[in-house]
Amino acid sequence: MWLLVSSVAYLFNAISMAVNKSLLNKSIPNPAVYTFFITILGLLAFVLAPFGLYWIGTNFLLISIVAGLCYTFALLTLFKALMYDEVSRVTPMVGSWQPIFVFLLAFVLIGERLALNQIFGFVLILIGGYLITKHWEKVRQNNYKLISLAILSSLLFALSFVISKYLFDQVGFISGFVWTRIGSFIGALILLLWAENRKAIFKNVGSSGQQTTLLFIGGQLAGGLYFILLNWAISIGSVTLINAMQGMQYVFLFFIVLLLSKKHPEWLKENTSKKILLQKIFSIVLIGIGLFIIT
């Protein structure tokens, strides 16, 4: 069951990431703005309250807040990384490191274990991630900053998911999921501490065009479905293996970007030359094989 649920989740996330990159390129240049509205919309999770929400105690609440904060700032660093390079390179790079961090954190914090053949899959993931970033010397001035943002985002996502898995095991899916949204909301409020962010956020309220608004709503609908389905899958399966399944997301994302870049190249600003396409295909295949071995 978790295999099917997580597969559908990654399809929705591929759609969401393509929309995110489009908006960041042409409509919402400040990643803090996008992060703020996404985390605020996360409060809609409280519609699940009648189906099993209960008071989980102060200790579990604090753990939930930490998980939510990690997720908010994982989004922020991811969107900052997307400002520097293509979505089909940044997202796989984050996804290449994320399973590694999840594996290590899950091993230490919640006692999950992988077999040797599954560990071999991680090697292929690292090779694929290296090949995907190989052309970054063309923008050397952004190289280290981009890589740092991608790795930090991976670590924060991993922390959020591993902590969430622990919560789901202890307090159930509904309560664990809903209370972590409180932490994300607190993260959104923290973003308001900077005057630059406040100005950009309130400037964007009501000022976006109809097309931007529709894209944002569509992207967040897809992203919301992804997040709910992924957390549900994590609650019933292995957090390590589910994170490793992101290879399917890269396949979905590659074809979405390829299609949209042909029809609307100004939206995603992707390099779709033959050489780059072959490099991406080979890299994604390596990552996909590695993730397949893990699962």
C-alpha positions in Angstrom: 0.0 0.0 0.0 2.8 2.5 0.9 4.4 1.8 -2.4 1.4 3.0 -4.4 0.7 5.9 -2.1 4.2 7.2 -2.3 4.4 6.8 -6.1 1.3 9.0 -6.5 2.7 11.4 -4.0 5.9 11.9 -6.1 3.9 12.5 -9.2 2.1 15.4 -7.5 5.4 16.7 -6.2 6.9 16.8 -9.7 3.9 18.9 -10.9 4.3 21.2 -7.9 8.0 21.7 -8.4 7.6 22.6 -12.0 5.0 25.2 -11.0 7.2 26.5 -8.2 10.1 27.1 -10.6 7.8 28.8 -13.1 6.6 31.2 -10.4 10.0 31.9 -9.0 11.3 32.8 -12.4 8.6 35.2 -13.5 6.3 36.2 -10.6 7.6 35.7 -7.1 11.3 36.5 -7.0 11.7 36.3 -3.2 11.8 32.6 -1.9 10.6 33.8 1.5 7.3 35.0 0.0 6.6 31.6 -1.5 7.7 29.7 1.6 5.4 32.0 3.8 2.3 31.3 1.8 2.9 27.6 1.5 3.3 27.2 5.2 0.3 29.3 6.0 -1.8 27.2 3.7 -0.5 24.2 5.6 -2.8 25.2 8.5 -5.6 23.7 6.3 -4.4 20.4 7.7 -6.7 21.2 10.7 -9.7 20.1 8.5 -8.4 16.6 9.5 -9.0 17.4 13.2 -12.4 15.6 13.5 -10.8 12.4 12.2 -8.4 11.8 15.1 -6.7 14.9 16.4 -6.1 14.9 20.2 -3.8 16.6 22.7 -0.5 14.8 22.5 1.2 16.4 25.5 3.9 19.0 25.8 6.9 16.8 24.9 5.4 15.5 21.7 4.1 19.0 20.9 7.6 20.4 21.1 8.9 17.6 18.9 6.1 18.4 16.4 7.2 22.0 16.3 10.8 21.0 15.6 9.6 18.8 12.7 7.5 21.7 11.3 10.3 24.2 11.6 12.7 21.9 9.8 10.2 21.6 7.0 9.6 25.4 6.6 13.3 26.2 6.4 13.9 23.2 4.1 11.4 24.8 1.7 13.1 28.2 2.1 16.6 26.8 1.3 15.2 24.7 -1.6 13.5 27.7 -3.2 16.7 29.8 -2.8 18.6 27.0 -4.6 16.0 27.1 -7.4 16.9 30.7 -8.0 20.4 29.6 -9.1 19.8 26.7 -11.4 17.3 24.5 -13.2 14.5 22.7 -11.4 15.5 19.3 -13.0 19.0 19.7 -11.6 18.4 21.2 -8.2 15.5 18.9 -7.2 17.4 15.7 -8.0 20.4 17.0 -6.2 18.4 17.6 -3.1 16.7 14.2 -3.6 20.1 12.5 -4.0 21.4 13.7 -0.6 18.1 13.5 1.2 17.9 9.6 1.3 21.4 9.5 2.6 20.5 11.8 5.5 17.3 10.0 6.1 19.2 6.7 6.2 21.7 8.0 8.8 19.1 9.8 10.9 16.7 6.9 10.8 19.5 4.5 11.7 20.4 6.6 14.8 17.1 8.0 15.9 14.5 5.3 15.2 16.6 2.2 14.5 15.7 1.6 10.9 18.2 -0.7 9.1 19.0 -1.4 5.4 20.6 -4.5 3.8 24.0 -4.3 2.0 22.5 -4.4 -1.5 20.3 -1.4 -0.5 23.4 0.5 0.7 24.9 -0.1 -2.7 22.1 1.8 -4.2 23.2 4.9 -2.3 26.5 4.8 -4.3 24.7 5.0 -7.5 22.6 7.9 -6.2 25.7 9.9 -5.3 27.2 9.3 -8.8 24.0 10.4 -10.4 23.9 13.5 -8.2 27.5 14.4 -9.2 26.8 14.0 -12.9 23.7 16.2 -12.6 25.8 19.0 -11.1 28.7 18.6 -13.5 28.0 21.6 -15.7 27.9 24.1 -12.7 31.4 25.3 -13.5 29.7 27.6 -16.0 28.3 29.6 -13.0 31.2 29.1 -10.7 30.4 32.2 -8.7 27.2 30.5 -7.5 28.6 27.0 -7.3 29.4 26.6 -3.6 26.4 28.6 -2.5 24.1 26.5 -4.6 25.6 23.2 -3.4 25.4 24.4 0.2 21.8 25.4 -0.1 20.9 22.1 -1.7 22.7 20.0 1.0 21.2 22.1 3.8 17.7 21.7 2.3 18.3 17.9 2.1 19.3 17.7 5.7 16.3 19.7 6.9 13.9 17.7 4.9 15.4 14.5 6.2 15.1 15.7 9.8 11.5 16.7 9.3 10.5 13.3 7.8 12.4 11.2 10.3 11.0 13.2 13.3 7.5 12.9 11.7 7.9 9.1 11.4 8.7 9.0 15.1 5.6 11.0 15.8 3.4 8.9 13.6 4.5 5.8 15.4 3.9 7.4 18.8 0.7 9.5 18.4 -0.8 8.3 15.1 -0.9 9.9 11.7 -3.7 12.5 12.1 -2.4 14.1 15.3 1.3 13.8 14.3 0.6 15.4 10.9 -1.7 18.3 12.2 0.5 19.3 15.1 3.6 19.5 12.9 1.8 22.2 10.9 1.9 24.4 14.0 5.7 24.2 13.8 5.6 25.2 10.1 3.3 28.1 11.0 5.8 29.3 13.6 8.5 29.1 10.9 6.4 31.4 8.7 6.1 33.9 11.5 9.8 33.9 12.0 10.2 34.9 8.4 8.3 38.1 9.2 11.1 39.2 11.6 13.0 40.5 8.7 11.7 43.8 7.3 12.7 42.8 3.7 10.5 39.7 4.0 7.6 41.6 5.5 7.7 44.1 2.7 7.9 41.5 0.0 5.1 39.3 1.5 2.6 42.1 2.0 3.4 43.6 -1.4 2.5 40.3 -3.0 -0.8 40.0 -1.1 -3.5 40.8 -3.7 -1.0 42.1 -6.3 -0.4 38.9 -8.3 -2.1 38.6 -11.7 -4.9 36.1 -12.4 -2.5 33.7 -14.2 0.0 33.8 -11.3 -2.8 33.2 -8.8 -4.2 30.2 -10.7 -0.7 28.7 -11.1 0.0 29.2 -7.4 -3.3 27.6 -6.4 -2.7 24.7 -8.8 0.8 24.2 -7.6 -0.2 24.3 -4.0 -3.0 21.9 -4.6 -0.5 19.4 -6.1 2.0 20.1 -3.4 -0.6 19.7 -0.6 -1.7 16.3 -2.0 2.0 15.3 -2.3 2.7 16.2 1.3 -0.4 14.5 2.8 0.1 11.3 0.7 3.9 11.2 1.5 3.3 11.6 5.2 0.6 8.9 5.1 3.0 6.6 3.3 5.7 7.3 5.9 3.2 6.5 8.7 2.6 3.0 7.3 6.0 2.2 5.7 9.7 2.7 6.0 10.8 6.4 6.0 14.1 5.4 4.5 12.7 3.4 1.6 10.0 5.9 0.8 12.5 8.8 0.6 14.6 6.6 -1.6 11.7 6.2 -4.1 12.2 9.8 -5.3 13.7 8.3 -8.5 10.2 8.1 -9.8 9.7 11.8 -9.1 12.7 12.6 -11.3 11.2 10.7 -14.2 7.9 12.5 -13.8 9.7 15.9 -13.4 11.9 15.3 -16.5 9.0 14.8 -18.8 7.0 17.6 -17.3 9.9 20.1 -17.8 10.6 18.8 -21.3 7.0 19.3 -22.3 6.6 22.7 -20.8 10.0 23.9 -22.0 8.9 23.2 -25.6 5.6 25.0 -25.3 6.6 27.8 -22.8 10.4 28.1 -22.6 10.1 31.4 -20.9 8.3 29.8 -17.9 11.0 27.3 -16.8 14.2 28.6 -18.5 15.5 25.1 -18.8 18.5 24.1 -21.0 17.1 21.5 -23.3 19.9 21.0 -25.8 20.6 17.5 -27.0 23.8 17.2 -24.9 22.1 18.4 -21.8 19.1 16.1 -22.3 21.4 13.1 -22.7 23.3 14.0 -19.6 20.1 14.4 -17.6 18.6 11.1 -18.9 21.8 9.2 -18.0 22.0 10.9 -14.6 18.4 10.2 -13.8 18.7 6.6 -14.9 21.6 6.1 -12.5 19.7 7.7 -9.7 16.6 5.7 -10.6 18.6 2.4 -10.6 20.1 3.3 -7.2 16.8 4.1 -5.7 15.3 1.0 -7.2 18.0 -1.1 -5.6 17.3 0.5 -2.2 13.6 -0.3 -2.5 
